[in-house]
Amino acid sequence: MGYVTESIASRIVWCQQQKTRACAELELEGWNAEEAGLRDALLNRDHTNQYRYCPSGVLERYTMGLQDGLALIRAAAVEQYCATSRD
Protein backbone atom coordinates (compact mmCIF):
# COMPACT_ATOMS: atom_id res chain seq x y z
CA MET A 1 0.00 0.00 0.00
CA GLY A 2 2.99 2.27 0.40
CA TYR A 3 3.33 2.59 -3.36
CA VAL A 4 -0.29 3.72 -3.64
CA THR A 5 0.13 6.33 -0.94
CA GLU A 6 3.28 7.57 -2.64
CA SER A 7 1.55 7.66 -6.04
CA ILE A 8 -1.36 9.65 -4.72
CA ALA A 9 0.94 11.92 -2.72
CA SER A 10 3.00 12.58 -5.86
CA ARG A 11 -0.13 13.51 -7.75
CA ILE A 12 -1.19 15.84 -4.92
CA VAL A 13 2.20 17.55 -5.09
CA TRP A 14 1.78 17.87 -8.87
CA CYS A 15 -1.62 19.52 -8.35
CA GLN A 16 -0.04 21.94 -5.90
CA GLN A 17 2.64 22.82 -8.44
CA GLN A 18 0.02 23.38 -11.12
CA LYS A 19 -1.88 25.73 -8.80
CA THR A 20 1.12 28.05 -8.75
CA ARG A 21 0.89 28.29 -12.55
CA ALA A 22 -2.88 28.78 -12.73
CA CYS A 23 -3.81 31.86 -14.71
CA ALA A 24 -7.52 31.99 -13.93
CA GLU A 25 -9.58 31.57 -10.77
CA LEU A 26 -11.58 28.71 -12.29
CA GLU A 27 -8.36 26.88 -13.16
CA LEU A 28 -7.13 27.31 -9.58
CA GLU A 29 -10.45 25.98 -8.25
CA GLY A 30 -10.09 22.96 -10.53
CA TRP A 31 -6.63 22.11 -9.19
CA ASN A 32 -7.87 22.57 -5.61
CA ALA A 33 -10.81 20.26 -6.31
CA GLU A 34 -8.65 17.57 -7.90
CA GLU A 35 -6.28 17.68 -4.94
CA ALA A 36 -9.23 17.42 -2.54
CA GLY A 37 -10.55 14.40 -4.45
CA LEU A 38 -7.21 12.64 -4.18
CA ARG A 39 -7.03 13.36 -0.45
CA ASP A 40 -10.57 12.12 0.04
CA ALA A 41 -9.73 8.87 -1.73
CA LEU A 42 -6.86 8.33 0.71
CA LEU A 43 -9.11 9.09 3.66
CA ASN A 44 -12.06 7.08 2.33
CA ARG A 45 -14.33 10.13 2.14
CA ASP A 46 -16.61 11.48 -0.55
CA HIS A 47 -17.47 15.17 -0.61
CA THR A 48 -19.05 15.16 -4.05
CA ASN A 49 -22.19 16.82 -2.67
CA GLN A 50 -20.13 19.80 -1.54
CA TYR A 51 -19.10 20.38 -5.17
CA ARG A 52 -22.62 20.02 -6.58
CA TYR A 53 -23.16 23.77 -6.93
CA CYS A 54 -19.66 24.56 -8.18
CA PRO A 55 -19.00 25.14 -11.87
CA SER A 56 -19.22 21.82 -13.73
CA GLY A 57 -15.50 21.81 -14.49
CA VAL A 58 -14.66 22.03 -10.80
CA LEU A 59 -17.03 19.15 -9.96
CA GLU A 60 -15.48 17.10 -12.77
CA ARG A 61 -11.97 17.73 -11.42
CA TYR A 62 -12.98 16.69 -7.90
CA THR A 63 -14.63 13.56 -9.26
CA MET A 64 -11.59 12.77 -11.39
CA GLY A 65 -9.24 13.08 -8.41
CA LEU A 66 -11.50 10.94 -6.24
CA GLN A 67 -12.00 8.25 -8.87
CA ASP A 68 -8.32 8.13 -9.83
CA GLY A 69 -7.30 7.82 -6.20
CA LEU A 70 -9.84 5.05 -5.56
CA ALA A 71 -8.73 3.21 -8.70
CA LEU A 72 -5.11 3.28 -7.53
CA ILE A 73 -6.17 1.92 -4.15
CA ARG A 74 -8.27 -0.87 -5.71
CA ALA A 75 -5.49 -1.83 -8.11
CA ALA A 76 -3.03 -2.10 -5.22
CA ALA A 77 -5.47 -4.28 -3.27
CA VAL A 78 -5.88 -6.63 -6.25
CA GLU A 79 -2.14 -6.75 -6.77
CA GLN A 80 -1.59 -7.55 -3.08
CA TYR A 81 -4.27 -10.25 -3.21
CA CYS A 82 -2.69 -11.85 -6.27
CA ALA A 83 0.75 -11.75 -4.68
CA THR A 84 -0.45 -13.43 -1.48
CA SER A 85 -2.49 -16.07 -3.31
CA ARG A 86 0.61 -17.09 -5.30
CA ASP A 87 2.59 -17.77 -2.15
N, C-alpha and C positions, 0 to 999 in steps of 0.2 A: 504494500500500500504506500510505501514511502515514495516510489516512483510517481504514483498518481498525485500525491500531495505536492511533490516537486513540480510536476507538469502543470498543475493548476496554479501553483504559486508563480511559476515562470510566466504564465499567461496573464496573471494579475499584474505582475511587474510590467509586462508589455503594455497592458491597458493604461497603467499609470504613466508610462513614457509617452504614449500616444496622446494622453490628455494634455501634456505640456505643449504639444504641437497643434492642438485643436484651434481652428480659426474662428469657429462659430459656436455660439452657446448650445445649439442643438447637437452639434458634434460632441461637445464636452459632456452633455447629458447622456449621450449614447455610450461613450466610454465609461462613464460612471455606472450606468445601468449594467453594462456587460460585466464590469468588475464585480458589482453587487451580485449578479447571477452566479458568477463563479464562486464567490464566497458562500453564497447560500447553498450551492451544491455541496461544498465541503462540510457545511454545518447542518446538512439535511433539513433545510428550510425552503419555503416557497413563498415569496412575496409578490407573486404575479398580480394579485389584486391591487396592490399598492401602485402598480404601474398602469392600471386600467385606464386612467384618465390622462395619462401622459400622451404626447404625440406618438403616433403609431411606430415610428422609427425607434423611439426610446424603448417602448414595450418589446419590440422585436429584438433589440440588442440585449435586454435583460433576459428574455426567453432563450436567446442563443447562448448566452453565457451559462445559464442554468442547465440547459440541455446538454451542452458540450461537457460541462463539469460532471454531470450525472453519467454521461456516456463513458467518460474516462474511468469513473469509479466502477461502473458495471463491467467494463472490459477488464479491469484489473482483477475484479472478483472472479470472473470466468477464467482468466489466466491462472490465478492462484488455485482455483478448483481443479483445473486440468493438471497443474503441476503436482498437486497432492494426490490426485487419483492415479497418476503414473507411478508413484512411489510404492 
